[in-house]
């Protein structure tokens, strides 16, 4: 399992975290909030490009890369969350 597949959750999470921090900063720190928003989107874009490059490098393999983790237990069964990287 490659690093990008395990950390694919960062692509949508970074802008959400930046929005939450920007909401807490207030109006006085608009420049910092804007820099945080643009920076988080840029990092998310770079991570997306890394995932895309990983898919292009493995174009011959007809597989779907998945990463699942246990999140919540119902009796003896676990609810698993995860993500997929597919071409």
C-alpha positions in Angstrom: 0.0 0.0 0.0 1.4 3.3 -1.0 1.5 6.5 1.0 -1.0 8.3 -1.3 -3.6 5.6 -1.0 -3.5 5.6 2.8 -3.6 9.4 3.0 -6.2 10.1 0.3 -8.5 11.4 2.9 -6.4 14.5 3.2 -7.6 15.7 -0.2 -11.1 16.7 1.0 -10.1 17.2 4.7 -7.6 19.9 4.3 -10.0 22.5 2.8 -12.6 21.6 5.5 -10.1 22.1 8.3 -9.0 25.4 6.7 -12.6 26.6 6.5 -13.1 25.7 10.1 -10.0 27.6 11.2 -10.9 30.6 9.0 -14.4 30.7 10.6 -12.7 31.0 14.0 -10.3 33.7 13.0 -12.8 36.4 12.5 -12.8 39.4 10.2 -9.6 41.0 11.5 -7.4 38.2 10.1 -8.9 38.1 6.6 -5.5 37.9 4.9 -4.4 34.9 7.1 -7.8 33.2 6.4 -7.4 33.7 2.6 -3.8 32.4 2.7 -4.9 29.4 4.7 -7.7 28.7 2.2 -5.6 29.1 -0.9 -2.7 27.0 0.7 -5.0 24.2 1.7 -6.5 24.0 -1.8 -3.0 24.1 -3.3 -1.9 21.2 -1.1 -5.0 19.2 -1.9 -4.4 19.8 -5.6 -0.8 18.5 -5.3 -2.0 15.4 -3.4 -4.6 14.8 -6.1 -1.9 15.1 -8.7 0.2 12.5 -6.8 -2.8 10.2 -6.7 -3.3 10.7 -10.5 0.4 10.0 -11.2 0.1 6.8 -9.1 -2.8 5.7 -11.2 -1.0 6.6 -14.5 2.1 4.7 -13.4 0.1 1.5 -12.8 -2.0 1.8 -15.9 -1.4 -1.9 -16.9 -2.7 -3.2 -13.6 -6.5 -3.6 -13.6 -7.0 -3.2 -9.9 -8.8 -0.9 -7.5 -6.7 0.2 -4.6 -8.7 0.4 -1.4 -8.0 1.4 2.2 -10.5 0.5 4.9 -10.5 1.0 8.6 -12.8 0.0 11.4 -14.9 2.9 12.6 -17.8 1.7 14.8 -18.9 -1.6 16.2 -22.4 -2.9 16.2 -22.4 -6.0 18.4 -20.0 -8.4 16.7 -19.9 -6.5 13.4 -17.8 -3.5 12.5 -18.7 -0.6 10.3 -15.8 0.1 8.1 -15.0 3.3 6.3 -12.5 3.8 3.6 -11.7 5.1 0.1 -10.8 3.8 -3.3 -8.3 4.8 -5.9 -9.5 3.6 -9.3 -8.5 4.5 -12.7 
